[in-house]
C-alpha cells in the first residue's frame, strides 16, 4: 500500500480512536456478564497490599510500582495490537473494494 493511503488510514484511525475507546451500554453489559471490573480488582489488590506489615513498607511501594509498570506495558501492547488489527481491517476493506470494481 502506498504512503498516501497508509497516511490516510492513520488519520481515519486517529479520528475513530477516541470514539471507539469510550464505553457504550453494550460494552458495559459485556464487562458485567464477564465479571470485568478493573476498580474492584484494584481495590482487592490494595486490600491485600495493606496486609503487608509496616516494616516492609519499601517492599510494598516497590510491588505497587512494578505492578503499575506491568499494567502500563500490557496497555501499550494492547493499544498497538488493536491499532494494527484495525488498520489491517481497513486495508483489507479497501483492497476488497478495489477487487470488486
N, CA, C and O atoms as a GROMACS GRO file, in nm:
protein
  404
    1UNK      N    1   0.086  -0.118   0.000
    1UNK     CA    2   0.000   0.000   0.000
    1UNK      C    3   0.090   0.123   0.000
    1UNK      O    4   0.189   0.129   0.073
    2UNK      N    5   0.055   0.220  -0.082
    2UNK     CA    6   0.139   0.338  -0.093
    2UNK      C    7   0.130   0.427   0.030
    2UNK      O    8   0.038   0.416   0.111
    3UNK      N    9   0.230   0.517   0.043
    3UNK     CA   10   0.239   0.603   0.161
    3UNK      C   11   0.119   0.692   0.181
    3UNK      O   12   0.079   0.718   0.295
    4UNK      N   13   0.061   0.741   0.071
    4UNK     CA   14  -0.054   0.831   0.081
    4UNK      C   15  -0.174   0.759   0.144
    4UNK      O   16  -0.242   0.813   0.232
    5UNK      N   17  -0.199   0.636   0.099
    5UNK     CA   18  -0.311   0.560   0.156
    5UNK      C   19  -0.284   0.523   0.302
    5UNK      O   20  -0.373   0.531   0.386
    6UNK      N   21  -0.159   0.484   0.330
    6UNK     CA   22  -0.125   0.449   0.467
    6UNK      C   23  -0.144   0.568   0.560
    6UNK      O   24  -0.195   0.552   0.671
    7UNK      N   25  -0.104   0.686   0.516
    7UNK     CA   26  -0.122   0.808   0.593
    7UNK      C   27  -0.271   0.837   0.615
    7UNK      O   28  -0.311   0.877   0.724
    8UNK      N   29  -0.352   0.816   0.512
    8UNK     CA   30  -0.496   0.838   0.523
    8UNK      C   31  -0.556   0.741   0.625
    8UNK      O   32  -0.644   0.780   0.702
    9UNK      N   33  -0.510   0.616   0.626
    9UNK     CA   34  -0.560   0.518   0.722
    9UNK      C   35  -0.524   0.561   0.864
    9UNK      O   36  -0.604   0.544   0.956
   10UNK      N   37  -0.405   0.615   0.883
   10UNK     CA   38  -0.364   0.666   1.015
   10UNK      C   39  -0.458   0.778   1.060
   10UNK      O   40  -0.498   0.784   1.176
   11UNK      N   41  -0.492   0.866   0.968
   11UNK     CA   42  -0.583   0.978   1.000
   11UNK      C   43  -0.721   0.924   1.040
   11UNK      O   44  -0.780   0.970   1.138
   12UNK      N   45  -0.770   0.826   0.965
   12UNK     CA   46  -0.901   0.766   0.996
   12UNK      C   47  -0.895   0.700   1.134
   12UNK      O   48  -0.987   0.715   1.214
   13UNK      N   49  -0.787   0.627   1.161
   13UNK     CA   50  -0.773   0.560   1.291
   13UNK      C   51  -0.775   0.661   1.404
   13UNK      O   52  -0.846   0.643   1.503
   14UNK      N   53  -0.697   0.768   1.391
   14UNK     CA   54  -0.691   0.869   1.498
   14UNK      C   55  -0.826   0.934   1.520
   14UNK      O   56  -0.863   0.966   1.633
   15UNK      N   57  -0.901   0.955   1.411
   15UNK     CA   58  -1.033   1.016   1.424
   15UNK      C   59  -1.131   0.925   1.496
   15UNK      O   60  -1.218   0.972   1.568
   16UNK      N   61  -1.117   0.795   1.477
   16UNK     CA   62  -1.210   0.699   1.538
   16UNK      C   63  -1.164   0.648   1.674
   16UNK      O   64  -1.245   0.600   1.753
   17UNK      N   65  -1.034   0.660   1.702
   17UNK     CA   66  -0.977   0.600   1.823
   17UNK      C   67  -1.048   0.646   1.950
   17UNK      O   68  -1.083   0.564   2.034
   18UNK      N   69  -1.069   0.775   1.964
   18UNK     CA   70  -1.131   0.827   2.085
   18UNK      C   71  -1.274   0.779   2.099
   18UNK      O   72  -1.318   0.742   2.208
   19UNK      N   73  -1.348   0.780   1.988
   19UNK     CA   74  -1.486   0.734   1.993
   19UNK      C   75  -1.493   0.586   2.028
   19UNK      O   76  -1.578   0.545   2.107
   20UNK      N   77  -1.404   0.507   1.970
   20UNK     CA   78  -1.404   0.363   1.997
   20UNK      C   79  -1.362   0.332   2.141
   20UNK      O   80  -1.400   0.229   2.196
   21UNK      N   81  -1.283   0.421   2.201
   21UNK     CA   82  -1.234   0.397   2.337
   21UNK      C   83  -1.340   0.423   2.444
   21UNK      O   84  -1.327   0.373   2.555
   22UNK      N   85  -1.443   0.499   2.412
   22UNK     CA   86  -1.546   0.526   2.512
   22UNK      C   87  -1.641   0.406   2.521
   22UNK      O   88  -1.676   0.345   2.420
   23UNK      N   89  -1.683   0.376   2.642
   23UNK     CA   90  -1.768   0.260   2.665
   23UNK      C   91  -1.915   0.292   2.643
   23UNK      O   92  -1.966   0.392   2.694
   24UNK      N   93  -1.982   0.208   2.566
   24UNK     CA   94  -2.126   0.223   2.549
   24UNK      C   95  -2.197   0.118   2.634
   24UNK      O   96  -2.132   0.042   2.705
   25UNK      N   97  -2.327   0.114   2.628
   25UNK     CA   98  -2.403   0.022   2.713
   25UNK      C   99  -2.372  -0.125   2.678
   25UNK      O  100  -2.373  -0.210   2.767
   26UNK      N  101  -2.346  -0.153   2.551
   26UNK     CA  102  -2.311  -0.290   2.512
   26UNK      C  103  -2.178  -0.332   2.575
   26UNK      O  104  -2.164  -0.445   2.622
   27UNK      N  105  -2.081  -0.241   2.575
   27UNK     CA  106  -1.951  -0.269   2.637
   27UNK      C  107  -1.968  -0.294   2.786
   27UNK      O  108  -1.915  -0.391   2.840
   28UNK      N  109  -2.043  -0.206   2.851
   28UNK     CA  110  -2.064  -0.219   2.995
   28UNK      C  111  -2.134  -0.349   3.030
   28UNK      O  112  -2.102  -0.413   3.130
   29UNK      N  113  -2.230  -0.389   2.948
   29UNK     CA  114  -2.300  -0.515   2.970
   29UNK      C  115  -2.204  -0.633   2.954
   29UNK      O  116  -2.207  -0.726   3.034
   30UNK      N  117  -2.118  -0.629   2.852
   30UNK     CA  118  -2.018  -0.734   2.832
   30UNK      C  119  -1.928  -0.746   2.954
   30UNK      O  120  -1.902  -0.857   3.002
   31UNK      N  121  -1.881  -0.633   3.005
   31UNK     CA  122  -1.795  -0.633   3.124
   31UNK      C  123  -1.868  -0.694   3.243
   31UNK      O  124  -1.810  -0.770   3.320
   32UNK      N  125  -1.994  -0.659   3.258
   32UNK     CA  126  -2.072  -0.711   3.370
   32UNK      C  127  -2.090  -0.862   3.359
   32UNK      O  128  -2.069  -0.935   3.456
   33UNK      N  129  -2.129  -0.909   3.241
   33UNK     CA  130  -2.152  -1.051   3.219
   33UNK      C  131  -2.025  -1.132   3.241
   33UNK      O  132  -2.029  -1.243   3.293
   34UNK      N  133  -1.912  -1.076   3.201
   34UNK     CA  134  -1.784  -1.147   3.209
   34UNK      C  135  -1.701  -1.109   3.332
   34UNK      O  136  -1.582  -1.141   3.340
   35UNK      N  137  -1.764  -1.042   3.426
   35UNK     CA  138  -1.700  -1.006   3.553
   35UNK      C  139  -1.568  -0.930   3.532
   35UNK      O  140  -1.466  -0.964   3.591
   36UNK      N  141  -1.573  -0.830   3.447
   36UNK     CA  142  -1.456  -0.746   3.420
   36UNK      C  143  -1.479  -0.613   3.493
   36UNK      O  144  -1.556  -0.529   3.448
   37UNK      N  145  -1.410  -0.598   3.605
   37UNK     CA  146  -1.427  -0.479   3.687
   37UNK      C  147  -1.290  -0.436   3.738
   37UNK      O  148  -1.242  -0.485   3.840
   38UNK      N  149  -1.229  -0.344   3.666
   38UNK     CA  150  -1.092  -0.302   3.699
   38UNK      C  151  -1.084  -0.241   3.838
   38UNK      O  152  -0.991  -0.273   3.913
   39UNK      N  153  -1.177  -0.156   3.874
   39UNK     CA  154  -1.167  -0.090   4.005
   39UNK      C  155  -1.185  -0.191   4.118
   39UNK      O  156  -1.120  -0.178   4.222
   40UNK      N  157  -1.270  -0.291   4.100
   40UNK     CA  158  -1.286  -0.394   4.204
   40UNK      C  159  -1.157  -0.473   4.219
   40UNK      O  160  -1.117  -0.507   4.331
   41UNK      N  161  -1.094  -0.504   4.107
   41UNK     CA  162  -0.966  -0.577   4.113
   41UNK      C  163  -0.857  -0.494   4.179
   41UNK      O  164  -0.777  -0.544   4.257
   42UNK      N  165  -0.856  -0.364   4.147
   42UNK     CA  166  -0.756  -0.275   4.208
   42UNK      C  167  -0.781  -0.264   4.358
   42UNK      O  168  -0.686  -0.267   4.437
   43UNK      N  169  -0.906  -0.252   4.398
   43UNK     CA  170  -0.939  -0.246   4.540
   43UNK      C  171  -0.898  -0.374   4.612
   43UNK      O  172  -0.847  -0.369   4.724
   44UNK      N  173  -0.919  -0.487   4.547
   44UNK     CA  174  -0.879  -0.615   4.605
   44UNK      C  175  -0.727  -0.621   4.621
   44UNK      O  176  -0.677  -0.667   4.723
   45UNK      N  177  -0.656  -0.576   4.520
   45UNK     CA  178  -0.509  -0.572   4.527
   45UNK      C  179  -0.464  -0.481   4.641
   45UNK      O  180  -0.377  -0.519   4.720
   46UNK      N  181  -0.522  -0.362   4.650
   46UNK     CA  182  -0.485  -0.269   4.757
   46UNK      C  183  -0.514  -0.326   4.895
   46UNK      O  184  -0.436  -0.305   4.988
   47UNK      N  185  -0.624  -0.397   4.908
   47UNK     CA  186  -0.658  -0.460   5.035
   47UNK      C  187  -0.550  -0.561   5.075
   47UNK      O  188  -0.509  -0.566   5.191
   48UNK      N  189  -0.505  -0.640   4.979
   48UNK     CA  190  -0.400  -0.738   5.008
   48UNK      C  191  -0.267  -0.669   5.039
   48UNK      O  192  -0.194  -0.712   5.129
   49UNK      N  193  -0.235  -0.562   4.966
   49UNK     CA  194  -0.111  -0.490   4.991
   49UNK      C  195  -0.110  -0.425   5.129
   49UNK      O  196  -0.005  -0.413   5.192
   50UNK      N  197  -0.227  -0.384   5.176
   50UNK     CA  198  -0.237  -0.325   5.309
   50UNK      C  199  -0.204  -0.425   5.420
   50UNK      O  200  -0.172  -0.386   5.532
   51UNK      N  201  -0.212  -0.552   5.388
   51UNK     CA  202  -0.181  -0.656   5.486
   51UNK      C  203  -0.031  -0.673   5.508
   51UNK      O  204   0.012  -0.738   5.603
   52UNK      N  205   0.048  -0.614   5.419
   52UNK     CA  206   0.194  -0.623   5.434
   52UNK      C  207   0.233  -0.541   5.557
   52UNK      O  208   0.192  -0.426   5.571
   53UNK      N  209   0.311  -0.600   5.645
   53UNK     CA  210   0.350  -0.528   5.768
   53UNK      C  211   0.419  -0.394   5.739
   53UNK      O  212   0.485  -0.378   5.636
   54UNK      N  213   0.402  -0.300   5.830
   54UNK     CA  214   0.457  -0.165   5.815
   54UNK      C  215   0.608  -0.164   5.796
   54UNK      O  216   0.662  -0.079   5.725
   55UNK      N  217   0.679  -0.260   5.859
   55UNK     CA  218   0.824  -0.263   5.846
   55UNK      C  219   0.869  -0.308   5.706
   55UNK      O  220   0.988  -0.302   5.674
   56UNK      N  221   0.775  -0.351   5.624
   56UNK     CA  222   0.804  -0.388   5.486
   56UNK      C  223   0.745  -0.285   5.388
   56UNK      O  224   0.713  -0.318   5.274
   57UNK      N  225   0.730  -0.162   5.434
   57UNK     CA  226   0.668  -0.056   5.354
   57UNK      C  227   0.739  -0.036   5.221
   57UNK      O  228   0.674  -0.016   5.118
   58UNK      N  229   0.874  -0.042   5.223
   58UNK     CA  230   0.951  -0.023   5.100
   58UNK      C  231   0.917  -0.132   4.998
   58UNK      O  232   0.903  -0.105   4.879
   59UNK      N  233   0.906  -0.256   5.046
   59UNK     CA  234   0.869  -0.367   4.958
   59UNK      C  235   0.732  -0.342   4.896
   59UNK      O  236   0.711  -0.364   4.777
   60UNK      N  237   0.639  -0.298   4.978
   60UNK     CA  238   0.504  -0.267   4.930
   60UNK      C  239   0.509  -0.163   4.820
   60UNK      O  240   0.442  -0.179   4.718
   61UNK      N  241   0.585  -0.056   4.839
   61UNK     CA  242   0.596   0.050   4.738
   61UNK      C  243   0.657  -0.003   4.609
   61UNK      O  244   0.612   0.033   4.500
   62UNK      N  245   0.757  -0.088   4.620
   62UNK     CA  246   0.820  -0.147   4.502
   62UNK      C  247   0.721  -0.236   4.426
   62UNK      O  248   0.715  -0.232   4.303
   63UNK      N  249   0.645  -0.315   4.500
   63UNK     CA  250   0.544  -0.402   4.438
   63UNK      C  251   0.442  -0.318   4.362
   63UNK      O  252   0.408  -0.352   4.248
   64UNK      N  253   0.394  -0.212   4.421
   64UNK     CA  254   0.295  -0.125   4.357
   64UNK      C  255   0.351  -0.066   4.228
   64UNK      O  256   0.285  -0.067   4.124
   65UNK      N  257   0.474  -0.014   4.234
   65UNK     CA  258   0.536   0.046   4.115
   65UNK      C  259   0.554  -0.059   4.005
   65UNK      O  260   0.523  -0.034   3.889
   66UNK      N  261   0.603  -0.176   4.043
   66UNK     CA  262   0.625  -0.283   3.944
   66UNK      C  263   0.493  -0.329   3.882
   66UNK      O  264   0.488  -0.354   3.761
   67UNK      N  265   0.388  -0.342   3.962
   67UNK     CA  266   0.258  -0.380   3.907
   67UNK      C  267   0.203  -0.273   3.813
   67UNK      O  268   0.150  -0.305   3.707
   68UNK      N  269   0.216  -0.147   3.852
   68UNK     CA  270   0.170  -0.039   3.764
   68UNK      C  271   0.247  -0.037   3.633
   68UNK      O  272   0.189  -0.016   3.527
   69UNK      N  273   0.378  -0.059   3.640
   69UNK     CA  274   0.460  -0.066   3.519
   69UNK      C  275   0.416  -0.182   3.430
   69UNK      O  276   0.408  -0.168   3.308
   70UNK      N  277   0.389  -0.295   3.491
   70UNK     CA  278   0.346  -0.414   3.418
   70UNK      C  279   0.213  -0.388   3.347
   70UNK      O  280   0.197  -0.420   3.229
   71UNK      N  281   0.119  -0.330   3.419
   71UNK     CA  282  -0.012  -0.300   3.361
   71UNK      C  283   0.003  -0.198   3.248
   71UNK      O  284  -0.061  -0.213   3.143
   72UNK      N  285   0.084  -0.098   3.266
   72UNK     CA  286   0.106   0.002   3.161
   72UNK      C  287   0.166  -0.062   3.037
   72UNK      O  288   0.130  -0.027   2.925
   73UNK      N  289   0.258  -0.156   3.055
   73UNK     CA  290   0.317  -0.228   2.941
   73UNK      C  291   0.210  -0.308   2.867
   73UNK      O  292   0.207  -0.307   2.744
   74UNK      N  293   0.125  -0.375   2.939
   74UNK     CA  294   0.016  -0.451   2.876
   74UNK      C  295  -0.078  -0.356   2.802
   74UNK      O  296  -0.120  -0.386   2.690
   75UNK      N  297  -0.110  -0.243   2.863
   75UNK     CA  298  -0.198  -0.147   2.798
   75UNK      C  299  -0.138  -0.094   2.668
   75UNK      O  300  -0.208  -0.084   2.567
   76UNK      N  301  -0.009  -0.061   2.669
   76UNK     CA  302   0.056  -0.011   2.548
   76UNK      C  303   0.060  -0.120   2.440
   76UNK      O  304   0.037  -0.092   2.323
   77UNK      N  305   0.090  -0.242   2.481
   77UNK     CA  306   0.092  -0.352   2.386
   77UNK      C  307  -0.046  -0.374   2.325
   77UNK      O  308  -0.058  -0.392   2.204
   78UNK      N  309  -0.150  -0.373   2.408
   78UNK     CA  310  -0.286  -0.390   2.358
   78UNK      C  311  -0.326  -0.278   2.263
   78UNK      O  312  -0.391  -0.303   2.161
   79UNK      N  313  -0.289  -0.153   2.296
   79UNK     CA  314  -0.321  -0.041   2.209
   79UNK      C  315  -0.256  -0.062   2.073
   79UNK      O  316  -0.320  -0.044   1.969
   80UNK      N  317  -0.129  -0.099   2.073
   80UNK     CA  318  -0.058  -0.121   1.947
   80UNK      C  319  -0.125  -0.230   1.864
   80UNK      O  320  -0.148  -0.213   1.744
   81UNK      N  321  -0.158  -0.344   1.928
   81UNK     CA  322  -0.219  -0.454   1.854
   81UNK      C  323  -0.358  -0.419   1.804
   81UNK      O  324  -0.395  -0.456   1.692
   82UNK      N  325  -0.436  -0.347   1.884
   82UNK     CA  326  -0.569  -0.304   1.839
   82UNK      C  327  -0.557  -0.213   1.717
   82UNK      O  328  -0.632  -0.227   1.620
   83UNK      N  329  -0.463  -0.121   1.722
   83UNK     CA  330  -0.439  -0.030   1.609
   83UNK      C  331  -0.398  -0.111   1.487
   83UNK      O  332  -0.448  -0.088   1.377
   84UNK      N  333  -0.307  -0.204   1.506
   84UNK     CA  334  -0.258  -0.287   1.396
   84UNK      C  335  -0.374  -0.363   1.330
   84UNK      O  336  -0.386  -0.364   1.208
   85UNK      N  337  -0.460  -0.426   1.411
   85UNK     CA  338  -0.572  -0.504   1.357
   85UNK      C  339  -0.676  -0.413   1.293
   85UNK      O  340  -0.735  -0.450   1.191
   86UNK      N  341  -0.701  -0.298   1.351
   86UNK     CA  342  -0.797  -0.203   1.295
   86UNK      C  343  -0.749  -0.157   1.158
   86UNK      O  344  -0.826  -0.158   1.061
   87UNK      N  345  -0.624  -0.117   1.150
   87UNK     CA  346  -0.569  -0.071   1.022
   87UNK      C  347  -0.565  -0.184   0.919
   87UNK      O  348  -0.590  -0.161   0.801
   88UNK      N  349  -0.534  -0.305   0.963
   88UNK     CA  350  -0.534  -0.420   0.872
   88UNK      C  351  -0.674  -0.442   0.816
   88UNK      O  352  -0.690  -0.472   0.698
   89UNK      N  353  -0.775  -0.428   0.901
   89UNK     CA  354  -0.914  -0.443   0.855
   89UNK      C  355  -0.951  -0.336   0.753
   89UNK      O  356  -1.018  -0.365   0.654
   90UNK      N  357  -0.907  -0.212   0.778
   90UNK     CA  358  -0.933  -0.105   0.681
   90UNK      C  359  -0.865  -0.135   0.548
   90UNK      O  360  -0.925  -0.119   0.442
   91UNK      N  361  -0.739  -0.179   0.554
   91UNK     CA  362  -0.666  -0.212   0.431
   91UNK      C  363  -0.735  -0.325   0.356
   91UNK      O  364  -0.750  -0.320   0.234
   92UNK      N  365  -0.778  -0.427   0.429
   92UNK     CA  366  -0.848  -0.538   0.366
   92UNK      C  367  -0.976  -0.490   0.298
   92UNK      O  368  -1.007  -0.533   0.187
   93UNK      N  369  -1.049  -0.401   0.364
   93UNK     CA  370  -1.172  -0.346   0.306
   93UNK      C  371  -1.145  -0.268   0.179
   93UNK      O  372  -1.218  -0.280   0.081
   94UNK      N  373  -1.040  -0.187   0.181
   94UNK     CA  374  -1.004  -0.109   0.062
   94UNK      C  375  -0.963  -0.202  -0.051
   94UNK      O  376  -1.005  -0.184  -0.165
   95UNK      N  377  -0.879  -0.301  -0.020
   95UNK     CA  378  -0.836  -0.396  -0.123
   95UNK      C  379  -0.953  -0.474  -0.180
   95UNK      O  380  -0.960  -0.498  -0.301
   96UNK      N  381  -1.045  -0.514  -0.094
   96UNK     CA  382  -1.163  -0.588  -0.140
   96UNK      C  383  -1.248  -0.501  -0.231
   96UNK      O  384  -1.295  -0.547  -0.335
   97UNK      N  385  -1.266  -0.377  -0.193
   97UNK     CA  386  -1.345  -0.284  -0.276
   97UNK      C  387  -1.280  -0.268  -0.413
   97UNK      O  388  -1.350  -0.265  -0.514
   98UNK      N  389  -1.147  -0.256  -0.417
   98UNK     CA  390  -1.077  -0.242  -0.544
   98UNK      C  391  -1.089  -0.368  -0.629
   98UNK      O  392  -1.101  -0.359  -0.751
   99UNK      N  393  -1.087  -0.485  -0.566
   99UNK     CA  394  -1.101  -0.610  -0.640
   99UNK      C  395  -1.240  -0.626  -0.698
   99UNK      O  396  -1.256  -0.683  -0.806
  100UNK      N  397  -1.340  -0.576  -0.629
  100UNK     CA  398  -1.478  -0.587  -0.674
  100UNK      C  399  -1.505  -0.499  -0.795
  100UNK      O  400  -1.589  -0.532  -0.878
  101UNK      N  401  -1.434  -0.388  -0.805
  101UNK     CA  402  -1.456  -0.294  -0.917
  101UNK      C  403  -1.444  -0.357  -1.049
  101UNK      O  404  -1.460  -0.289  -1.151
   0.00000   0.00000   0.00000
